[in-house]
């Protein structure tokens, strides 16, 4: 870390995210590569048991397909969990001024993989279910408004109802996003503070309270960058195929090219959101718990300040 801890604006959070990524490119690519590679391995395994199969062949090989899919999902989720946790550890070390290597980042999450997976699963399930219910409520309001308006005032009422319903749907989307963002820092709380699944979710809700605009904005910018990378490498893959096979490439060649493009864009884009959310996590601790002062006191006391988990998460 080259600058002292202090509250950061949204622009500063984004600037520091890209700066940390650029300055530690090999480290973050190295610790994030496991997730995309696990995904690619899963997709290739799933394709291998299904490519070229007839309907009867699929039925005959149903058992192997199910086993392959289940094993692939487990391998992917394990790789994804390890990769995210190692990235958080790498950010914690770099941001707080400690050198760390790829192997050390991976080693630091040993024994926590199941807990990290539990946090990711629970946060995703709660956010997804809650968001779906909120959005469903918006759709129900829109349907009722249109039907009620039409019954009360004919076509004009239906138009008014549609406008009211559209506003309700937009509001439900915003509310669903806000609900989901309550759990955006669960992974960081789990990895940095070594919390249980439930405690990590509660910790995230406490840290994100009053900070939804910052969390959503930072996450949205990172998501746009990742989507642009995916589009760019997919386009490059298609250009390469056209140059190598101007008369048209086969289905297999197209699939291979796109999988390589997805892998490259995934490896390059995967660290961004994790780095950004890790910085938001520390920033919220600075704002809500004076983490910068705690960190300074730990440094003066001679403790290892680079290990964020050694600093109390609250002022007590």
C-alpha positions in Angstrom: 0.0 0.0 0.0 1.5 3.3 -1.0 -1.1 5.6 0.6 -2.4 5.7 4.2 -5.8 4.3 4.9 -8.6 6.9 4.6 -12.2 7.1 3.4 -12.3 6.9 -0.4 -14.8 8.4 -2.9 -16.4 6.1 -5.6 -13.9 7.5 -8.1 -11.0 6.8 -5.8 -12.2 3.3 -5.1 -12.3 2.5 -8.9 -9.0 4.2 -9.5 -7.3 2.2 -6.8 -8.9 -1.0 -8.0 -7.4 -0.6 -11.5 -4.1 0.6 -10.1 -3.8 -2.4 -7.8 -4.7 -4.7 -10.6 -2.2 -3.1 -13.0 0.6 -3.0 -10.5 0.1 -6.6 -9.4 -1.1 -8.0 -12.7 0.7 -11.4 -12.5 -0.3 -11.9 -8.9 -4.0 -11.4 -9.5 -4.2 -13.2 -12.8 -2.3 -16.1 -11.1 -4.7 -16.4 -8.2 -7.9 -15.9 -10.3 -7.0 -18.3 -13.1 -8.3 -21.4 -11.3 -11.9 -20.3 -11.6 -12.1 -19.8 -15.4 -9.9 -23.0 -15.9 -12.3 -25.0 -13.7 -15.3 -23.6 -15.8 -13.6 -24.5 -19.0 -12.8 -28.0 -17.8 -16.4 -28.5 -16.8 -17.7 -27.3 -20.1 -15.3 -29.5 -22.0 -16.2 -32.5 -19.9 -20.0 -31.9 -20.4 -19.5 -31.5 -24.2 -17.4 -34.7 -24.4 -20.2 -36.9 -23.1 -22.8 -35.3 -25.2 -21.1 -34.5 -28.6 -22.2 -36.8 -31.4 -24.7 -38.7 -29.3 -28.0 -39.8 -30.8 -31.2 -39.7 -28.7 -30.8 -43.4 -27.8 -27.1 -42.9 -27.1 -27.9 -40.1 -24.7 -30.4 -42.4 -22.9 -27.8 -45.2 -22.8 -25.2 -42.8 -21.4 -27.5 -40.9 -19.1 -25.6 -42.3 -16.0 -22.2 -41.1 -17.2 -23.7 -37.7 -18.3 -25.1 -37.2 -14.8 -21.9 -38.2 -13.1 -19.9 -36.0 -15.4 -22.1 -33.0 -14.8 -22.2 -33.4 -11.0 -18.4 -33.9 -10.9 -17.9 -31.0 -13.2 -20.1 -28.7 -11.0 -18.2 -29.7 -7.9 -14.9 -29.2 -9.5 -16.0 -25.8 -10.9 -17.4 -24.6 -7.6 -14.3 -25.7 -5.7 -12.0 -24.0 -8.1 -14.2 -20.9 -8.1 -14.3 -20.7 -4.3 -10.5 -21.2 -4.0 -9.8 -18.6 -6.6 -12.1 -15.9 -5.1 -10.8 -16.6 -1.6 -7.1 -16.4 -2.8 -7.9 -13.2 -4.6 -9.3 -11.6 -1.4 -6.2 -12.7 0.5 -4.0 -11.2 -2.2 -5.8 -7.9 -2.1 -5.7 -7.8 1.7 -1.9 -8.4 1.7 -1.1 -5.9 -1.1 -3.5 -3.2 0.1 -2.1 -3.3 3.6 1.5 -3.3 2.5 2.7 -6.9 2.6 4.3 -8.9 -0.2 2.6 -12.1 -1.2 3.1 -14.7 -3.8 0.6 -16.7 -5.8 1.4 -19.9 -3.8 1.0 -18.1 -0.5 -2.4 -16.7 -1.5 -3.6 -20.2 -2.3 -2.1 -21.7 0.8 -3.7 -19.1 3.0 -7.2 -20.4 2.2 -6.4 -23.9 3.1 -9.1 -25.4 5.4 -11.6 -22.6 4.5 -12.8 -23.8 1.1 -16.1 -25.4 2.3 -16.9 -22.3 4.3 -16.2 -20.0 1.4 -18.4 -22.2 -0.8 -21.1 -22.0 1.8 -20.9 -18.2 1.9 -21.1 -17.9 -1.8 -24.0 -20.4 -2.1 -25.9 -18.9 0.8 -25.4 -15.3 -0.4 -26.3 -16.2 -3.9 -29.4 -18.2 -2.9 -30.7 -15.5 -0.5 -30.0 -12.6 -2.9 -31.4 -14.5 -5.9 -34.6 -15.7 -4.1 -35.2 -12.3 -2.5 -34.6 -10.4 -5.7 -36.9 -12.8 -7.6 -39.7 -12.3 -5.1 -39.3 -8.5 -5.2 -39.3 -8.4 -9.0 -42.3 -10.8 -9.1 -44.1 -8.4 -6.9 -43.4 -5.6 -9.4 -44.7 -7.7 -12.2 -47.9 -8.5 -10.2 -48.4 -4.8 -9.6 -48.0 -4.0 -13.3 -50.4 -6.7 -14.3 -53.0 -5.6 -11.8 -52.6 -1.9 -12.7 -53.1 -2.6 -16.4 -56.1 -4.9 -15.8 -57.6 -2.5 -13.3 -57.1 0.6 -15.4 -58.6 -1.1 -18.5 -61.6 -2.2 -16.5 -62.1 1.3 -15.0 -61.5 3.5 -18.0 -60.9 1.3 -21.1 -57.9 1.8 -23.3 -56.9 5.1 -21.6 -57.0 3.4 -18.2 -54.9 0.5 -19.5 -52.3 3.0 -20.7 -52.2 4.8 -17.3 -52.0 1.4 -15.7 -49.1 0.4 -17.9 -47.2 3.6 -16.9 -47.9 2.9 -13.2 -46.9 -0.7 -13.7 -43.7 0.2 -15.5 -42.7 2.5 -12.6 -43.5 -0.4 -10.2 -41.3 -2.8 -12.2 -38.4 -0.4 -12.3 -38.7 0.3 -8.6 -38.8 -3.5 -7.9 -35.6 -4.0 -10.0 -33.8 -1.3 -8.0 -35.1 -2.8 -4.7 -33.9 -6.2 -5.8 -30.5 -4.9 -6.6 -30.3 -3.1 -3.3 -31.4 -6.3 -1.5 -28.7 -8.4 -3.3 -26.0 -5.8 -2.5 -26.5 -6.4 1.2 -24.5 -9.6 0.8 -21.8 -8.2 -1.5 -19.1 -8.2 1.2 -19.8 -11.6 2.6 -16.8 -13.3 1.0 -14.5 -10.6 2.3 -15.8 -10.9 5.8 -15.5 -14.7 5.7 -11.9 -14.8 4.3 -10.4 -11.8 6.2 -12.1 -12.2 9.5 -12.4 -16.0 9.4 -16.1 -15.9 10.1 -18.8 -18.6 9.8 -21.3 -18.5 7.0 -24.1 -16.9 9.0 -21.7 -14.4 10.7 -20.3 -13.5 7.3 -23.7 -12.7 5.9 -24.6 -10.6 8.9 -21.3 -8.8 8.8 -21.9 -7.9 5.1 -25.3 -6.5 5.9 -23.8 -4.3 8.6 -21.0 -3.0 6.5 -23.1 -2.3 3.4 -25.8 -0.5 5.4 -26.0 3.1 4.1 -23.4 2.3 1.3 -25.6 0.7 -1.3 -25.0 3.5 -3.9 -21.2 3.0 -3.6 -21.4 -0.8 -3.7 -23.8 -0.8 -6.7 -21.8 1.8 -8.7 -18.5 0.1 -8.1 -19.9 -3.3 -9.0 -21.7 -2.0 -12.1 -18.5 -0.4 -13.5 -16.5 -3.6 -13.0 -19.3 -5.6 -14.6 -19.3 -3.4 -17.6 -15.6 -3.7 -18.0 -15.8 -7.5 -17.8 -18.6 -7.6 -20.4 -16.5 -5.4 -22.7 -13.6 -7.7 -22.3 -15.8 -10.7 -23.1 -17.2 -9.0 -26.2 -13.8 -7.9 -27.4 -12.2 -11.4 -27.1 -15.2 -13.0 -28.7 -14.9 -10.6 -31.6 -11.2 -11.3 -31.9 -11.8 -15.0 -31.9 -14.3 -14.6 -34.8 -11.8 -12.4 -36.7 -9.1 -15.0 -36.2 -11.4 -17.8 -37.5 -12.3 -15.8 -40.6 -8.6 -15.1 -41.3 -7.6 -18.8 -40.8 -10.7 -20.2 -42.5 -12.2 -17.6 -44.8 -14.6 -20.1 -46.3 -16.0 -20.9 -42.9 -14.8 -22.8 -39.9 -16.5 -26.0 -38.6 -18.6 -26.2 -35.5 -15.8 -27.7 -33.5 -13.4 -24.9 -34.5 -15.9 -22.3 -33.6 -16.5 -23.9 -30.2 -12.8 -24.1 -29.5 -12.2 -20.5 -30.5 -15.0 -19.2 -28.3 -14.0 -21.3 -25.3 -10.5 -19.9 -25.6 -11.9 -16.4 -25.9 -14.1 -17.0 -22.8 -11.1 -18.4 -20.9 -8.9 -15.4 -21.7 -11.5 -12.8 -20.9 -12.5 -14.7 -17.8 -8.9 -14.8 -16.5 -8.4 -11.1 -17.2 -11.7 -9.9 -15.9 -12.3 -12.2 -12.9 -10.1 -10.3 -10.4 -11.7 -6.9 -11.0 -14.9 -7.2 -9.0 -13.2 -9.1 -6.2 -10.5 -6.5 -5.9 -13.1 -3.7 -6.0 -15.3 -5.3 -3.4 -12.3 -6.0 -1.1 -11.4 -2.3 -1.3 -15.1 -1.4 -0.5 -14.9 -3.8 2.4 -11.9 -2.0 3.9 -13.3 1.4 3.1 -16.5 0.6 5.0 -14.5 -0.6 7.9 -12.5 2.7 7.8 -15.8 4.7 7.8 -17.7 2.7 10.3 -15.1 1.3 12.6 -12.0 3.6 12.3 -10.1 0.7 10.9 -7.4 3.1 9.8 -6.7 4.0 13.4 -6.8 0.4 14.5 -4.4 -0.5 11.8 -2.0 2.4 12.8 -2.1 1.3 16.5 -1.4 -2.3 15.5 1.6 -1.0 13.5 2.9 1.1 16.4 2.5 -1.9 18.8 4.7 -4.0 16.6 2.0 -6.5 15.5 1.9 -7.7 12.0 -0.4 -5.0 10.4 -0.5 -6.6 7.1 -2.6 -9.4 8.4 -6.0 -7.7 8.5 -7.5 -10.5 10.5 -5.3 -9.5 13.4 -7.1 -6.2 13.7 -10.4 -6.2 15.7 -13.5 -5.7 13.4 -15.0 -3.3 15.8 -14.0 -0.7 18.3 -15.6 -2.6 21.1 
